[in-house]
Amino acid sequence: MSPFNFDATVQAQYDWPSPFALIDSTLRKTLFTAGATTSMDGFVRIAAALGAAGVREESININWGGGASPMPREAALVQAVAARDFGFRLNVYADTLLSDGENYQQVGMTETVDQLHEWGVRTFAPGIVPAPSAAARSRQYRDLERFFEYLRELGCDATITLANVGRRDFDDLVAACNVAVELGARRLDLMDSTSSLGPEAMKLFVRTFRERLVEDVPITMHVHDDFGLGTATAIAAATAGASPDVSVSGMSYRAGFAALEEVVLGLEVLYGVDTGIHVEQLTSLAQLVASESSVGLPPLKPVVGGYAHLKHMPGDVIAAITGGPDVFPPVSSCVSPAVVGGRQEWVWDSLTTDRMAEVLLQSLGLEADAEEIAFVRTALDDAVTAVTSYPRWLTSWEASRVAEESLALYRRASAHA
C-alpha cells in the first residue's frame, strides 16, 4: 500500500468510532433480495458463519404492515436466529414498536415486545419517523418513554432506527435522537435509505450530527450502492465516527448495499482499522451466501468475485506458473488471495506469448525448442478460438492438457517426416 495512506496529515482527518462496532445486515438484506431461494436452515448456516467470522452485531426486521400478524418469512427468520447463540447481539426492528403519534397499527408496542421477547429477542429497535404535527410528536415521545419503561421492566435494551436521514429535517432528527438518548437508547442506527449523501457530504453530516447529540452514544450508518458509492460512503461515515452497516456481497434490493467484504478489507488494508472481522473468511462467507440464496457472485465483484484473483495477462500467468498458486505479483495485485481466503488461478486467454508456452511446458517437465514452443502456443490459441461461449479461455488444467498433447503430436509428425 502507498505510504500516503498513513501520512499524518491524512490520518489527522479521521475520527473513528470508539469502539469500532460494525453492524451486519446480511440476514435481513438477503431476505429482501428479490428471487433469493434461501431456506430457514440456510439462514441459520449463514448466521453461524457470520458469527464465526467475527460479526458481533446483527440487525433484522419484522413488519406487521397494519395487519394482525407479522410477515411469515420475517417472523420465521426472527425465531430461527433468536433461538440460538451465534456469538452476536441480535437487534430487531419492528414497525409496531412506535408509531408517528397519529397513525397507530392494530398491534401495539407491548404485544409486539411480548411476542418478540418470547422468541428470545433482547434488543429492540423502534423506528422514529417524522410526526405529522406537534401534537402527534408529543404523543410519539410519550409512547417512546413508555416503550423504554416497559423494556426496563423486562431487563432488555433498545437501539433506535432512523430512515432517510439525509432528506429529513435535520433539527427534528437531532431532537428526536436526543429524546431517545436521554431515555436510554444504547445506539442510534442512521439510514441514508435512498443514497442522498455523497461521501464528502456524509462526513459533514455525521460530524454535525454527533456534535448536536446530548451524549456521545454509538451511531451507525446504513447506505446503498445506487451510484456505485456504497463502500466509499460507508467508509466516509466511519472516518467521521459512525460504524458502517454492511451485508455480505452487498445483498439487498435495488442496486445493493455496502458490501461487508469491501468495507472490511478497505478499512483493514487502506486505513489500518481493526474491524474485528476475520478477513481470511471473507471469500468462504460470500460463497456461502451465494450458494444458500442462489444469487451468484458477479465475476468482477471486488474482493470475492471470480476475477479478483484470476490471472490471464502474460506476465501474470508466467509468475503464477513459476511461483505457484500462492505467488503474489505486486505489479498486478494489491492483496494476496490468501488474505481473504481466496486462491489465485490462471487461464490461457487470447493474449499470449511464446514465453508463456515455454514456461507452461517447463512446468510440466517438458523442454522444447523454439519451433516446438511456437507450435504449442498456436495449438493453445486455436483451442481458445474454438471456444464459442463465455468464458472464452482454457483453464490451467485444460491448457496443460493441450500443451502436452500438441507437443506430442508435433514430435510424432516430425519423427515421421
Secondary structure, 3 states (H helix, E strand, C coil): CCHHHHCHHHHCCCCCCCCCCCEECHHHHHHHCCCCCCCHHHHHHHHHHHHHHCCCEEEEEECCCCCCCCCHHHHHHHHHHHCCCCCCEEEEEECCCCCCCCCCCCCCHHHHHHHHHHHCCCEEECECCCCCCHHHHHHHHHHHHHHHHHHHHHCCEEEEEECCHHHCCHHHHHHHHHHHHHHCCCEEEEEECCCCCCHHHHHHHHHHHHHHCCCCCCEEEEEECCCCCHHHHHHHHHHCCCEEEEEHHHCCCCCCECEHHHHHHHHHHHCCCCCCCCHHHHHHHHHHHHHHHCCCCCCCCCCCCCCCCEECCHHHHHHHHHHCCCCCCCCCCCCCHHHHCCCCEEEECCCCCHHHHHHHHHHCCCCCCHHHHHHHHHHHHHHHHCCCCCCCCEEHHHHHHHHHHHHHHHHHHHHCC
